[in-house]
């Protein structure tokens, strides 16, 4: 057993004072039938044992009184033992089995034998011992027919009610907190800021929490109150839970962790009871941290009309609000919560005095991705050719969890091929596996389908390579991954926080490159571009309704509010008239049609390059960036440097002297 498992076992068996806790008997259907089977087997074994003892014991010979008199006259009897109405006969011949006879209960044995013709001299020749039936054996013999059936009945009743009692004990503990506690002294589970790469601004915000938990007097003396609650907001996988654990590890305080869904049960009031129990546990262990993961499960906006006043979720949220209001500055208990849906949280949860501080954790940039990869590569033997800078460059938009999965998949690929070290090729393949899914080697395309797929993907790549504001192509492949028959991997050379209108327009044209290629080369369309058309339609509509990039409609946000609840159903609340809706549709269609024409012009101009690269792709199945760009240069295709042009235009716009000269010239 590993050290981590042993530590966890010790924590489960001890309370917070170090006292060993008794083990709880498991209660459940499986355990009930196991006990039932064991009891039946035990009863059968006892029955066989009793039968064996009774059968092996020699029963006394049953005699009549006249036979006893004859045996006494013949001198065969040595002793008579009288117990109540029973006479036990012992013979002179000790090898002979004893006998047994019955007498009248209200007459003496001597009178009975005399009346049967036994003389006084013959009677004196036999020892007669009269014993009264008393003691435990006597009473057990009398009460056994009544006691044993009663005991058996009581045992059956106890056995069948045992599971019911266990369920009752569980019901009594139903409202207790289910939080998991991490001991600050447990080195196997301790996490510090050194284990969390990136998120520099978030760690700076949280360092004040650590300082307060370590030195609360410094803050209290000056009249400062540390925030009672810290809301961690960010995309899934950005490290919200890890940062919360790091705060507890840095401060050296107990960490009470629970999920928001664990408060919600089908019985009203259970969630509120668990909240009270959780806060009581944390106050007793103060200074401590309470961490509620996915708090939006119970912290959604109230008053939506769903569930009524007895909604279990609202009851739980109300109890959380009350407990946080009841905090005193000296209690030294910090509540931390995490969510990736801050827009749905109740305003009362986010007001000052409750979750005072909000920490936003963004997706890591290139430098942060490199640092995260270094953390996950600590325990993995890397080959000499591994360059994590290149991996960080090729993974824009990856979260910390995605990078962990990437390194893990790389190690799995190396182990699968019986290699002792993880190579650069393993990590490159892992990027595609995390983004698109595993290779579907069993998905074999026909010769025509391979040709159509190759032309489709090269159409995407060729348009992207010519347009000045499209991302550069990193790889083209017709190997099926996930749900895609082939794919064109294009990634920016630099991380971008904002996107321009020109980038969106070029992106639409690039996405329609596969559609136009199929129509132009084969004179027909397949189902391959279906996802491309969805992407293009959504992007064009966002440009018009969300980003205000339509020249006709201007800078107006026309995005819908999501709908209103009417009679149990939903009705879309667009917030604009049917005339504006038609204008939006016209603008969306215009953006798509212009992108289609742009793609057609490029593919017509470089038709020879399209054919050559497509045939090469059918042959080799995969083209990397260097090989692909070499083919483009051989066919005379000029690759535009998008970022160089963008920087030149930005520098011209940002130069005050040039701006002033331009203004004076216009005047």
Buried (B, 14 or more C-beta within 10 A) or exposed (E): EEEEEEBBEEBEEEEEEEEEEEEEEEBEEEBBEEBEEEEEEEEEEEEEEEEEEEEEEEEEBEBEBEBBBBBBBEEBBBBBBBEEEEBBBBBEEEEEEBBBBEBEEEEEBBEBBBEBEBEEEBBEBBEBEEEEEEEEEEEEEEEEEEEEEEEEEEEEEEEEEBBEEBEEEEEEEEBBBEBEBBBBEBEEBBBBBEEBBBBEEBBEBBEBBBBBBEEBEEBBEEEEBBBBBBBBBBBEBBBBBBBBBBBBBBBBBBBBBBBBEBBBBEEBBBBBBBBBBBBEBBBEBBBBBBBBBBBBBBBBBBEEEEEEEEBBBBBBBBBBBEBBEEBEBEBBBBBBBBBBEBEEBBEBBBEEBBBBBBBBBBBBBBBBBBBBBEBBBEEBEBBEEBEBEEBBBBBBEBBBBBBBBBBBBBBBBBEEEEBEBBBBBBBBBBBBBBBBEEBBEEEEBEEEBBBBBBBBBBBBBBBBBBBBBBBBBBBBBBBBBBEBBBBBBBBBBEBEEEEEBBBBBBBBBBBBBBBBBBBBBBEEEBEBBEEBEEBBBEBBBBBBBEBBBBEEBEEEEBBEEEEEEEEEEEEEEBEBEEEBEEBBEBBBEBBBEBBBEBBBBBBEEBBEBBBBBBEBBBEEEEBBBEBBBEBBEEBEBEBBEBBEEBEEEEEEEEEEEEEEEEEEEEE
